[in-house]
Amino acid sequence: MAAEYTVLKIDEMTKVAEMGGIEHYYRHTIKTKGGTVLTVDVDEKHFTPEKVAPILLKKAKEADAILTL
């Protein structure tokens, strides 16, 4: 079975938090099984293999479902 997506790159991003300070997040560029390339932003607290995999999988499946419309 082919993978539902491939991670092309990951960029660490920062932004100013609403309550002050800096927030880190990670922008994943993925290519779905159907060929769609998209970006998915993930908060720093979710940046672990166990937490990020289901997030990316869900977005890849959603994109491929829309592609078939």
Secondary structure, DSSP 8 states (H G I E B T S, - for coil): ---SEEEEEEEEEEEE-TTSSEEEEEEEEEEETTS-EEEEEEEGGG-SHHHHHHHHHHHHHHHHHHHT-
